[in-house]
Amino acid sequence: MLDTHARKYVDPYIDRSASMCLKLGLTPNQVTVLSFIIGATTGLWIGFEQAWVAVVVLWISGFLDAVDGAMARRTETTPFGTVLDVTFDRLVEISVILGIAYLHPDMLWALLLLSVSIIFSMTVFLTVGAVSEKAGIKSFYYQAGVAERTEGFLFFTAMILFPSYVLYMILAFFIVETFTGLQRLLEAKRILKKQAGR
């Protein structure tokens, strides 16, 4: 939701950063890899109980993830770049979940539920993107929803910084992510039915 509706407020910073990276001679894929390397350390910082470091590297990774897209749109959006971007996004999220699981082993069942909801929502998201003829600013159709990447980062941040409430945060994230998956599924039915009826 925030990725779709609040993007205009951060776009100037993203665009300036994209310009700077391009002037430095970096490619979008290189920034994607850098974003992944930084973000993948989040789980380690959580495990080392360095909560603020974990949050900072997570959000730097997320910001760079937006910058690489802005760079690609100015140069050339490639199918492999899209694959790299989506794959690395999930691996960063897995890093966070593993770090929280290490620090809170009694929360494994709740984290498993959360992982299932993310898999469900992302399966719908990616499948609709693959079969839909619609396209947006990305190289595939981007389905908006209640829980997009920024909402996920906000939930992850709350889990990291407020360990006493981690169970409530996990379950709230699970509910919102499941709702998003169902929301995307219903939208997919409408889009694809309209597409088939042409």
N, C-alpha and C positions, 0 to 999 in steps of 0.2 A: 504493500500500500504506500509506504513512504518512498520507496524507490520510484514509484510511478508519479505520485502527487507532490513530493517535496524536492524532487530532483532539480527543479529550476533554481532553488535557493543555493545549491552547492555547485551547480554547473560552471559558474565563473571561475571557481577555484580549480575545478577539474580541468577546464579548458586551458587555464594558465599553466598548470602542471604538465598537461599534454604537450603544449608548445615548448616548454622547457626541455622535456625529455626528447622531443624530436630534434631540437637544436643541438642536444648533446649527442645525437646520432643513434639513439636507442630505437629499436623496433618495438611494435606493440607486443610481439611474442616474448621479447626479452623482459619487458615490464611485467607481463603475465607470470613469467618464471620467477622474477624477483618478488612479486606479490605472494606467490605460492611459498617460496623459501621462508620469507618473513612470517607469513601466517601459519605455516606448519610448525613453527617453534612455539606457538601458543600453548599447546598441550604440555610441552616440556616445562614452560614457565609456571603453568598451573601445578604440575607435579612437584616443582621446587618450592611451591607456596609463595611465588612472587606474583601476587594477584595484579598489582598495578602494571607491572611489566607485561604480563599476559594480555591485559586489556589494551595497552598501548600498541603492541605489535599486531594484535587482531585488527584494530581500527586502521592502522597504517596499511596493512594488507588489503583491507576492504577499500580504502581510498585508492590505492594503486590499481585495484581491480576495476575501478571506474575509469581511471586514467587510461589504462590500456585500450579500453573500448573507444574512448574519445580519440586516441591516437589512430586506431584502426579506421575510424570513420573519415579521418583526414587523409589517410594514405590508401590502404586497401584492406578491406575485410576479407579474410580467407576462411574457408571451411575448417581448416586445421586449427586456426587461431580460436575459432568458436569451440571446437572440441577441447582444446587445451584449457581454455577459460572455464568452461563448465565443469570439466573434470577436476581441475585444481581447486575450484570453489568447494566442491564436495569433500576433497581431501583435507582442506583447512577445517571444515566443520567436523570431520571425523577426528582430527587432531584435538579439537576442543573437547569433544565428547569423551575421548580416551583419557585426556588429562583430568576431567571431572570424575570419571569412573575410577581412576587411580587414587584420587584424593578422597573420594566418597564411595568406597566399595559396597556400602550398604544401599546405594542408589542404583545398582546395576539394573534392577527390574524396571525402574522408572526410565532410565536412559535407554533401555531396550525399546520400551514403548515409544519414546521420542524418536529413536532411529527408524522405527517402523513407519511412523507418521511422515517423516522426512522422505523416506523411500517412496511411500505412496504418493505424496504431493509432487515429488520430482519426476516420478514415472509418468504421471498425467501431463505435467508441464512439458517434458521432453517429447513425449509421444505426440501431443497436439502440435508442438512446434515442428515436428518432422512431417506430419501428414497434412497440416493446414497449408493452404495456398496464400494465406495472408502473411505479410511481413511487416516488421516495424523497423526501428533504428538498429536492431540487431540483425544478424543474418538468418534468423528464423522468427516465427511468430512468438512474441513474448506475452504470456498470459499474466496479467496482474492478479493480485490476490491480497487477502488480509495480511498474510505472512510472506513477505519478500525477504531479500537478504538483510536489509537494514533492521527489520523487526527481529530476525534471527540473531543478529549481532547484539541487539539490545537485551534479548533474553540471555544470551551467553554472558554478556557483561554483568547482568544481575546475578547470575549463578556464580560467577567468579568472585565478585566483590561482596556478596552477602551469603556466605556458606551456610548460615543458620536457616536460610529460607530456600535452600537449593531444591528441595523436594517440590515445594509449591511452584517455583519457577519452571522446573522441568515439566510438571503436569500442566501448567498453564500454557507452556510452549507446545506441548503435545496436543492440547485441545485446539489451539489456534491453528497449528499446522494441519491437523486433521480436517478442520473446517475449511481451510484453504484448498486442500485436495478435493474435497467434495464440491466446493465452489467452482474449481477449475473443471471438474468432471461435468458438471451441469452446463457450464459455458461451452465446453467441447461438444456436447451433444447438440447445442443450438448452432454453433459455428459449422460443424461438419454436416449437419442436416441441411443447412442453408446452402452449403457448398455443393452437396450432392444433388440438390434440387435445381441447380442452374440449367 
